Amino acid sequence: MSMSSTPDTTGTTLINHWQRGVPVFREPVVTPRLLFFAALAALGLSLALVRFFSPLGPFSGMNDVYAWGIWKTFNVMTLTALGSGPLAVGMAAWVFNRQKLHVVMRTALVSGFLFYATGLVALGFDVGRAWNFYSVVLPWRWNAESAMLEICICMPLYCAVFLAFENLPLIVERFYYTGTDATKAFLHLCAPTVRRIYPFVIIGAYVLPMMHQSALGGLLLLAGEKIHPLWQTPFLPLLYLLAAVLCGLGFVTFLLLIACLRYLRALDLGVLEELGNLLSIVCFLFLAVRFGDLVWRGQLHSAFALDKWSVLFLIETALILIPAVALRSRAVRETPRTLLNMATLACLGGMFYRFIPTTIAFTPARNASYFPALPEVLMTVGYIALGIVTFGLAVKYFAVLPGEIGEWNYMFRLVRGRRAAARPEGETQWPASL
Amino acid sequence: MSAAITRRQALKGIVGVGGTVIGALATSAGADEHPAHPVAPPDAVSMLYDNTICTGCKACMVACSEANDLPPDTALSGGLWHMPLDLNSKTKNIIKLYEEPDGTDFAYVKRQCMHCLDPACVTGCPFGALKKSRFGAVTWNGSLCIGCRYCEVACPFDVPKFEWDHWNPKIVKCEFCFDQRLEQNQQPACTGVCPTGAVIFGKRMDLLAKAKERIAASPNKYFEQRVYGEHEAGGTQVLYLSCVAFEKIGLPKLGSTSLGHYATKVTSVIYKWFSGPILVAGLLGVAIKRNWDRHEAERPEVEKQTGLPEQL
C-alpha cells in the first residue's frame, strides 16, 4: 500500500515505484521457459509417485551411515531457509515496523509457501513408512523431547494453516475482481473477519517458524561427534534460525530483483535499500554468534587451520562477511547490480551453513560415502521446478509482484478497452493474461 | 508517524526473552530427564563381551538370526551362507575380526546394539517407535515408526539399520531378544549359545563388577584397563573388555555425557510448559498489536487517496 512504501520524491533519484501488488499482465501465461520447468516438475513428480510404491534403495544414494539424502538435507534443511522470507520480512514489517516492506510481503509469502510446500512433498516421499504419519494428531504418541517431532508437527501446520492464511488475501482479491455480484457480497461479508483474526494469525506465523527453523539445527545436536566441531555446537538451533532469517531476507531481495528484471518492472530502490540494510545487519549478527561460539568452545584455531574443514568454513564465512560489509555502503545497496550480487552471496553463504553440517561435515568414522543418485537428483530438481512453475503462474494470476498504482489502473483500462463489447461499461476486470 | 517506540520496545523485549531464558537455565539446572551421566536402574540387564575369550566361532550370529527370524545375507558367499560384512538390515549381531596391519596381532569384536542408558535414538524418535523397555532393552515398534531414519543419524555406534530394499521398510537392530526371550525370563540367544563364555548375560551392576575383577586379576591381558560402555555416551548396557584399543575394533571414542543431555539441555528449558514460545508470542503480540492498530487507523485515508482497497 502506498503509505507503507517509499515517499514519492520525484525529481530526486528515488522514485516510489512499488505501491501495491500488481499482476504481470503484459505477456502470455504459457512461455517456453514455463513449459521447460513444467516438464522437469512432471518428471520429478512421476518419479516420486513410482518411489512411493518402491523401496528407497534404487531411488537414492543413501545408506545406513548417510541415512539422510538431499531430499532432507537440501530440499528441507537448506531450501526452507530461503523460504523464510515470510518470517524475516514479516517480522521486519509487523514487529519492527519497517512499513516500507509491506509491499514486498506477497513476494515473500508466495515464495516462502512454495519452498515449504515442495519441501514437505520431498519429505513425504523420503520417509520410509509415511502411512504411520497419522500419529501426528495423536498427542499421546508424541515424544515431546524430539526435535524431529517438533518438525513433524510444526512445519506442516505452519505451511498448511499459517502461510496458507497469509496467502489467502491475494487469492480472495482475484475472486473479488473476477467474481459475480454474489461472490463480491460474500467477500465483503468475510473481509472484516479476516482482518480481525489476521494480527493473531501472524503472531503464530512468526513463532512457529522460529520454533521449527531452530529445531532443524536442533536435529543435528544428537548426531554429536559425527559432525565436525566447526559446526557441531549447542548454538546450532540459534544459528540455524539466524541463517534462516539471513537467507529469507537475501532470497526475497534476490527474487524481487530477478523477477522485476524478467517482467520489466521498475525497481523501488528505497524498499530494496531497506532490505539490503537489514540483510547486512543479520549477516553481522550471524557472524557475531558464529565466532562468539567458536571462541567460547575454544575452536577458533580449527577455523584457521587451513585444512579441508577450515577452508570450507572460511568460504562459508566469506560468503556472509562480504555482503555484510559491502551492504553497509548506501551506494552498494542502491545499485541494483551490486545489491543482487550481494544478496546472492548472502543466500549462498546461508545455504552453505545450513547444508554443510548435514552432509559434508557429517563424517562418522566409517568407510561410507554419499552422493545422490540420478533419480534422487531428478526428484529434487522436480520439486524445485514445481515451485518455479507455480511462482511463474502466481505472478500472472495474482497481484504478487510489487508495482505502481498507475500500472494497476492501466491494467483495468486495458482490459476494459479490449473487452468493451462483451462487458458492461465501467465494470472493473482482472488482467488480460487470464 | 510515531514509529520510533516499537523498534526500541521490541528490542527491549528480545533482551527480556534472552534474560529470562538465561535465568531459567541457571535455576533449573538440576532436575532434568536427561542427566549428563545417567544411572542404570537396578533391573538393567547387560551383556559383557570379552574378546580375550572369544574364538570367533560365530555361533552367536546363527543363534541371533534364528531367534529373530532374519534371512541370511548371502551377497558375498554366492548365495550359500550368511556372510555379512557389517551390521545390516539382515544382521542384528556380528562377529568381526580386527588384524594389526603388520599381522602381529588380531582381535575379535561382537557388534550389536549397545542398549545405551540414555539412548540418542530414543530421544530423537518422534513418535516413540524406539523406546527403552523393561530391563533397559531398546526396542522398536513398527506401528509407530514413520521411517525418518533419525535414529541412524543419532546413534553414535551406527547400530540401527534401514531396509533400503523393502517397500515396507523396517528399522533392524538388536532388541536384546526382548519379545522372544527376555520377557520369558530367558537370556538372549547370543549369550545363551556362546560356548566359551566370551559373551555373558547378567545384571549390569554384576557384570560391571565382574569385568573390573577380570581387569584386576590380569591387568596385562587388557589393552586399556577399563570397561568400554561404563561411561561411553553416558553409559551403555553392553560392556566390553578388549586386548587391543577399543577404537581398533570399531568402538568409537566418545565422551561420557549422554547425547540426550547434550541435545535437550537448552530446549528442555525453553519448551518447559511451552513457556518460551508463549513468552515470545506475547512479546510479538504487543508489538504487532501496536503496529496493526496504527496500520488500520491510517488505512481509510490511504484508500481514499488511491481509490483502491488496501492489500494485505
Chai-1 contact restraints between the chains, C-beta under 6 A:
chainA,res_idxA,chainB,res_idxB,connection_type,confidence,min_distance_angstrom,max_distance_angstrom,comment,restraint_id
A,M1,B,V302,contact,1.0,0.0,6.0,A-B,restraint_1
A,M1,B,E310,contact,1.0,0.0,6.0,A-B,restraint_2
A,S2,B,V302,contact,1.0,0.0,6.0,A-B,restraint_3
A,S2,B,T306,contact,1.0,0.0,6.0,A-B,restraint_4
A,M3,B,E298,contact,1.0,0.0,6.0,A-B,restraint_5
A,M3,B,V302,contact,1.0,0.0,6.0,A-B,restraint_6
A,R20,B,Q311,contact,1.0,0.0,6.0,A-B,restraint_7
A,G21,B,Q311,contact,1.0,0.0,6.0,A-B,restraint_8
A,P55,B,D165,contact,1.0,0.0,6.0,A-B,restraint_9
A,P55,B,H166,contact,1.0,0.0,6.0,A-B,restraint_10
A,P55,B,W167,contact,1.0,0.0,6.0,A-B,restraint_11
A,L56,B,W164,contact,1.0,0.0,6.0,A-B,restraint_12
A,G57,B,W164,contact,1.0,0.0,6.0,A-B,restraint_13
A,G57,B,D165,contact,1.0,0.0,6.0,A-B,restraint_14
A,D64,B,E152,contact,1.0,0.0,6.0,A-B,restraint_15
A,D64,B,K161,contact,1.0,0.0,6.0,A-B,restraint_16
A,A67,B,R149,contact,1.0,0.0,6.0,A-B,restraint_17
A,A67,B,E152,contact,1.0,0.0,6.0,A-B,restraint_18
A,A67,B,V153,contact,1.0,0.0,6.0,A-B,restraint_19
A,W68,B,V153,contact,1.0,0.0,6.0,A-B,restraint_20
A,W94,B,I288,contact,1.0,0.0,6.0,A-B,restraint_21
A,W94,B,N291,contact,1.0,0.0,6.0,A-B,restraint_22
A,V95,B,A10,contact,1.0,0.0,6.0,A-B,restraint_23
A,V95,B,L284,contact,1.0,0.0,6.0,A-B,restraint_24
A,V95,B,A287,contact,1.0,0.0,6.0,A-B,restraint_25
A,F96,B,R7,contact,1.0,0.0,6.0,A-B,restraint_26
A,F96,B,A10,contact,1.0,0.0,6.0,A-B,restraint_27
A,N97,B,A3,contact,1.0,0.0,6.0,A-B,restraint_28
A,N97,B,T6,contact,1.0,0.0,6.0,A-B,restraint_29
A,N97,B,N291,contact,1.0,0.0,6.0,A-B,restraint_30
A,V127,B,I146,contact,1.0,0.0,6.0,A-B,restraint_31
A,V127,B,G147,contact,1.0,0.0,6.0,A-B,restraint_32
A,V127,B,C148,contact,1.0,0.0,6.0,A-B,restraint_33
A,G128,B,G147,contact,1.0,0.0,6.0,A-B,restraint_34
A,G128,B,P169,contact,1.0,0.0,6.0,A-B,restraint_35
A,R129,B,C145,contact,1.0,0.0,6.0,A-B,restraint_36
A,R129,B,I146,contact,1.0,0.0,6.0,A-B,restraint_37
A,R129,B,G147,contact,1.0,0.0,6.0,A-B,restraint_38
A,N132,B,I146,contact,1.0,0.0,6.0,A-B,restraint_39
A,F133,B,I146,contact,1.0,0.0,6.0,A-B,restraint_40
A,S135,B,F127,contact,1.0,0.0,6.0,A-B,restraint_41
A,R141,B,F127,contact,1.0,0.0,6.0,A-B,restraint_42
A,N143,B,C125,contact,1.0,0.0,6.0,A-B,restraint_43
A,N143,B,P126,contact,1.0,0.0,6.0,A-B,restraint_44
A,N143,B,G128,contact,1.0,0.0,6.0,A-B,restraint_45
A,E145,B,T123,contact,1.0,0.0,6.0,A-B,restraint_46
A,E145,B,T264,contact,1.0,0.0,6.0,A-B,restraint_47
A,S146,B,G124,contact,1.0,0.0,6.0,A-B,restraint_48
A,S146,B,P126,contact,1.0,0.0,6.0,A-B,restraint_49
A,M148,B,G124,contact,1.0,0.0,6.0,A-B,restraint_50
A,M148,B,P126,contact,1.0,0.0,6.0,A-B,restraint_51
A,M148,B,C148,contact,1.0,0.0,6.0,A-B,restraint_52
A,M148,B,Y150,contact,1.0,0.0,6.0,A-B,restraint_53
A,L149,B,P126,contact,1.0,0.0,6.0,A-B,restraint_54
A,C152,B,P126,contact,1.0,0.0,6.0,A-B,restraint_55
A,P169,B,L312,contact,1.0,0.0,6.0,A-B,restraint_56
A,P199,B,I288,contact,1.0,0.0,6.0,A-B,restraint_57
A,P199,B,W292,contact,1.0,0.0,6.0,A-B,restraint_58
A,I203,B,A281,contact,1.0,0.0,6.0,A-B,restraint_59
A,I203,B,L284,contact,1.0,0.0,6.0,A-B,restraint_60
A,I203,B,G285,contact,1.0,0.0,6.0,A-B,restraint_61
A,I203,B,I288,contact,1.0,0.0,6.0,A-B,restraint_62
A,Y206,B,L284,contact,1.0,0.0,6.0,A-B,restraint_63
A,V207,B,P277,contact,1.0,0.0,6.0,A-B,restraint_64
A,V207,B,V280,contact,1.0,0.0,6.0,A-B,restraint_65
A,V207,B,A281,contact,1.0,0.0,6.0,A-B,restraint_66
A,L221,B,A263,contact,1.0,0.0,6.0,A-B,restraint_67
A,L222,B,A120,contact,1.0,0.0,6.0,A-B,restraint_68
A,L222,B,G124,contact,1.0,0.0,6.0,A-B,restraint_69
A,L222,B,A154,contact,1.0,0.0,6.0,A-B,restraint_70
A,L222,B,L259,contact,1.0,0.0,6.0,A-B,restraint_71
A,L222,B,A263,contact,1.0,0.0,6.0,A-B,restraint_72
A,A223,B,V153,contact,1.0,0.0,6.0,A-B,restraint_73
A,G224,B,P156,contact,1.0,0.0,6.0,A-B,restraint_74
A,G224,B,L259,contact,1.0,0.0,6.0,A-B,restraint_75
A,A365,B,P252,contact,1.0,0.0,6.0,A-B,restraint_76
A,I405,B,T306,contact,1.0,0.0,6.0,A-B,restraint_77
